[in-house]
């Protein structure tokens, strides 16, 4: 009996040590993520808080040409305002941990993506100490190396709107766009005319059958009951004459034969009313793009905006009271909203950026939107400096929730909130 009891104690102790080690590795990853994001956002206090000053602080960097730089650790605790806040993201992979009580080192690969979409590659070793149950960095080494990958890479990401925590779910080769977040923990994306299901748990990507609709653009979404999809498909594309005949269709959530909803084109879907009865979309009629609605089973469309200039991106609030949209009617692209019947149109943003695609949260407390840092007139092009911003609907206060990154068209065209209103999915890119 004693033997069995001793074996039980050994197994239990081993399992406890493994569990603690696994927990520490997660906490260490979180520290590395916070440090990198704070640096890119320009959050000096947040960055310094991830480090602990020690007499043996070390920052050793080797370049791809063989040069080695032993940096003064003071640059960590007193970074200049010109060296921090450069935007972009980083992706950490291939972690290897060595954790002993209150000290640890971790080796990993890092891909840094600048705000211009350029990639750089390093292999890093980080040294940490556990202080008051928090892992803090005390040193690091980084070796830069060349990688000749030239294809576009799409980084499927989430941002926690409460904590600002950023997570890269996956790096997909090729150009993927416009995530919708299904409560069953997967995203719907489009790429080169097809729709895909991206499983968040496994990172597996699978094609959604859209039958004849094989030129789907980035204006697609999920019905309020989560059983149907709506897509915008190019029935005809003539690049030479700039003819883009996009029509709106619906089909079952897992795929099937699309049903045509809009008789007129071009029409680009953006919103589904909470009661499931109405679709809102942007459409060009008589040379002007405005916002329209149509019954979910088709019928006569109703025009809601009549101003000159582009009105685009209509998305319903969760209570169905408002439609949020972006408009160029003032000569600058800004976020607006109106009651769902088109009345009482009011401007919500007034800055110098070009603001697009406002998406209300399921709990109706926030809107998230993409902000081009340059005046893009009536365009929302790919490959620009952008940020995601969050507006408190009650107070109208706005805060930035991401660093500047390389994105634009395809980043957040459609509703992409998690069902608990905690996170937003989006796509950033690199092209070199």
C-alpha angles and dihedrals in degrees: 000000000000090000092054092046091050091049089050091052092049093049092046092049092048092050091048092051091048091048092050092046090050090049092049092050089055091048090049091051089051091052092051091048093049092048094051095045093047090052092051093045092050092243099151095178092048091049096048090047089066091061134066120211112239133163087244099050107147135188111179120175131180122195127219090255092060099258116138125210122197099196125208105254088221088079086070097055097034106032116176118245089239094056097050131059099043094144127223130099140261132220121210121200142159097041121193118184136198109185123177117173105292099354131070145164126202130193120204145152119247132199112194116201115198124215086258092059096253119142129218126183132216139168109218141189117199125196119208142178128203110235121177088345092305124111112231129185118243101170147350145189127208131191117196118212139175125258119184097204107134105171124108112269121202116209111207105209145170132206124203104224093205101048101021089232112158124206129187105214096185146341109230123193110234133026115309123173150188111013120213113196116224117198089235086074102259136109129224115220137170127224129174094341099315133098122232138193113223113197108214095203098049100021088227117152122210133176120250112220109241095165111210093000098093099145099066115163129205096278104095136121153169127264120245091252089049092233101103140050128214119204139182110219129186104234088180133016122185108172094181094058095029094241113155111173104191119176132185122241137173129214139161116292093248094047139272142139111330120236117219114238106170121059094191128060155250092042125159119192121225112151142037118198114242092242089057094236104104140046123207121205148159116251139172115229122167094353099308131096114226140156121268138175130210135180111268091244093049132258134126118354122227122216114223103176128046105173125121115259131040121318110186148154103044113189127173125235112240092253091052092236098114142033114210118206144153123248139187094199092116093051091260128075109251140158117263138170136202137180112275092258091057098257130125098028111193135180117238106179127049108174135117095258127093105250122199144172109016112201120191117219120246090248089052094234101109146029121207120202141169119248124201109211091217130055102263094176107213095340131101100190131179120250102039137128106266142161135196116238133193126214123199102226094209098049100022088227114150130208133181113243103181137041117253107282144174108267143087120144106052097018101101109343095142140035108295107163122134111243092251091056089238102110141030124209120218142157129239124183147211124196106184 
